[in-house]
Amino acid sequence: MEPRKPSESFVVMTELVLPNDTNVFGNLMGGRLMYWMDIAAALAAGKHCNAPVVTASVDNISFEAPIKLGNVVNIQAKVTRAFSTSMEVHLSVYGEDLTHQYKYKSNEAYYTFVALDPNRKPRPVPPLVPETDTEKLLFEGALRRRQLRLILGGKMKPNDATELKALFQP
Ligand SMILES: CC(C)(COP(=O)(O)OP(=O)(O)OC[C@H]1O[C@@H](n2cnc3c(N)ncnc32)[C@H](O)[C@@H]1OP(=O)(O)O)[C@@H](O)C(=O)NCCC(=O)NCCS
């Protein structure tokens, strides 16, 4: 399969926070944001592999700043690394107050998607070749993040996580 660039999977999704999206404090609900992030990430993964994808896992999400009613939500998603049948997608989320022309970071996250064939079995995805320094850093870290999420998901033995263990061993 032809290698792909991270930029070829880049997706920007824009939403407006309406009353039905908010909690009792008038801020965007975390669950609604994660739903939008899931869609943006699935679009990025789908652009990379040109196949149907499913969410395999979502890493820790910390909500750094609430996004207020009436503000705009900007979600940026890009594939950071492709493995055999899975892809890691990095997301950055920003809130934007159009009236006061103020943009703020809300949170970041990594989602993992798996491409499926017509029989709904995992199918191979094209390799990803990072270009920029940031993309190279994300690519390199993806292997360790993958090992950590597979351990947490009960799919890998900690002893097999060579690159992750190396971080803690001099
Ligand atoms: C994700 C899913 C396709 C994996 O299928 P599986 O039969 O376990 O397949 P495998 O064990 O061969 O794993 C396939 C790939 O998924 C990855 N994977 C499996 N579990 C994972 C997890 N918890 N986190 C990250 N990646 C995971 C594997 O690492 C592997 O990637 P690789 O081929 O790039 O190495 C399957 O568990 C599934 O369909 N889950 C439900 C998905 C879904 O419905 N999502 C919507 C939200 S509920």
The ligand as an SDF file (V2000), in Angstrom:
LIG
                    3D

 48 50  0  0  0  0  0  0  0  0999 V2000
  -11.6380   -2.9100   17.7070 C   0  0  0  0  0  0  0  0  0  0  0  0
  -11.8990   -4.2960   17.1580 C   0  0  0  0  0  0  0  0  0  0  0  0
  -12.2030   -4.1990   15.6640 C   0  0  0  0  0  0  0  0  0  0  0  0
  -10.6100   -5.0970   17.3500 C   0  0  0  0  0  0  0  0  0  0  0  0
  -10.8850   -6.3760   16.8670 O   0  0  0  0  0  0  0  0  0  0  0  0
  -10.1290   -7.6850   17.4090 P   0  0  0  0  0  0  0  0  0  0  0  0
  -10.8550   -8.8610   16.9100 O   0  0  0  0  0  0  0  0  0  0  0  0
   -9.8590   -7.5430   18.8510 O   0  0  0  0  0  0  0  0  0  0  0  0
   -8.8440   -7.6470   16.5380 O   0  0  0  0  0  0  0  0  0  0  0  0
   -7.3380   -7.7570   16.9200 P   0  0  0  0  0  0  0  0  0  0  0  0
   -7.0660   -8.2480   18.3070 O   0  0  0  0  0  0  0  0  0  0  0  0
   -6.7470   -8.5120   15.7920 O   0  0  0  0  0  0  0  0  0  0  0  0
   -6.8720   -6.2480   16.8650 O   0  0  0  0  0  0  0  0  0  0  0  0
   -6.9950   -5.5020   15.6880 C   0  0  0  0  0  0  0  0  0  0  0  0
   -6.3520   -4.1760   15.9130 C   0  0  0  0  0  0  0  0  0  0  0  0
   -7.0780   -3.4970   16.9400 O   0  0  0  0  0  0  0  0  0  0  0  0
   -6.1640   -3.0130   17.9020 C   0  0  0  0  0  0  0  0  0  0  0  0
   -6.8380   -2.9520   19.1850 N   0  0  0  0  0  0  0  0  0  0  0  0
   -7.5850   -3.9100   19.7490 C   0  0  0  0  0  0  0  0  0  0  0  0
   -8.0200   -3.4760   20.9570 N   0  0  0  0  0  0  0  0  0  0  0  0
   -7.5430   -2.2360   21.1220 C   0  0  0  0  0  0  0  0  0  0  0  0
   -7.6290   -1.2830   22.1580 C   0  0  0  0  0  0  0  0  0  0  0  0
   -8.3170   -1.5080   23.2730 N   0  0  0  0  0  0  0  0  0  0  0  0
   -6.9970   -0.1060   22.0000 N   0  0  0  0  0  0  0  0  0  0  0  0
   -6.2910    0.1570   20.8840 C   0  0  0  0  0  0  0  0  0  0  0  0
   -6.1700   -0.7090   19.8540 N   0  0  0  0  0  0  0  0  0  0  0  0
   -6.7820   -1.8960   19.9960 C   0  0  0  0  0  0  0  0  0  0  0  0
   -5.0380   -4.0250   17.9000 C   0  0  0  0  0  0  0  0  0  0  0  0
   -3.8660   -3.4770   18.4540 O   0  0  0  0  0  0  0  0  0  0  0  0
   -4.9110   -4.2980   16.4240 C   0  0  0  0  0  0  0  0  0  0  0  0
   -4.1690   -3.2480   15.8170 O   0  0  0  0  0  0  0  0  0  0  0  0
   -2.9920   -3.5790   14.7470 P   0  0  0  0  0  0  0  0  0  0  0  0
   -3.5510   -4.5410   13.7410 O   0  0  0  0  0  0  0  0  0  0  0  0
   -2.6840   -2.2600   14.1210 O   0  0  0  0  0  0  0  0  0  0  0  0
   -1.8590   -4.1610   15.5140 O   0  0  0  0  0  0  0  0  0  0  0  0
  -13.0600   -5.0250   17.8870 C   0  0  0  0  0  0  0  0  0  0  0  0
  -12.7310   -5.1750   19.2500 O   0  0  0  0  0  0  0  0  0  0  0  0
  -14.3700   -4.2670   17.7750 C   0  0  0  0  0  0  0  0  0  0  0  0
  -15.0610   -4.3720   16.7710 O   0  0  0  0  0  0  0  0  0  0  0  0
  -14.7330   -3.5000   18.8070 N   0  0  0  0  0  0  0  0  0  0  0  0
  -15.9670   -2.7220   18.7960 C   0  0  0  0  0  0  0  0  0  0  0  0
  -15.7630   -1.4270   18.0360 C   0  0  0  0  0  0  0  0  0  0  0  0
  -16.9430   -0.5220   18.1580 C   0  0  0  0  0  0  0  0  0  0  0  0
  -18.0620   -0.9550   18.0490 O   0  0  0  0  0  0  0  0  0  0  0  0
  -16.6860    0.7490   18.3710 N   0  0  0  0  0  0  0  0  0  0  0  0
  -17.7250    1.7210   18.5330 C   0  0  0  0  0  0  0  0  0  0  0  0
  -17.8540    2.1810   19.9210 C   0  0  0  0  0  0  0  0  0  0  0  0
  -18.5810    1.0300   21.0400 S   0  0  0  0  0  0  0  0  0  0  0  0
  1  2  1  0
  2  3  1  0
  2  4  1  0
  2 36  1  0
  4  5  1  0
  5  6  1  0
  6  7  2  0
  6  8  1  0
  6  9  1  0
  9 10  1  0
 10 11  2  0
 10 12  1  0
 10 13  1  0
 13 14  1  0
 14 15  1  0
 15 16  1  0
 15 30  1  0
 16 17  1  0
 17 18  1  0
 17 28  1  0
 18 19  1  0
 18 27  1  0
 19 20  2  0
 20 21  1  0
 21 22  1  0
 21 27  2  0
 22 23  1  0
 22 24  2  0
 24 25  1  0
 25 26  2  0
 26 27  1  0
 28 29  1  0
 28 30  1  0
 30 31  1  0
 31 32  1  0
 32 33  2  0
 32 34  1  0
 32 35  1  0
 36 37  1  0
 36 38  1  0
 38 39  2  0
 38 40  1  0
 40 41  1  0
 41 42  1  0
 42 43  1  0
 43 44  2  0
 43 45  1  0
 45 46  1  0
 46 47  1  0
 47 48  1  0
M  END
$$$$
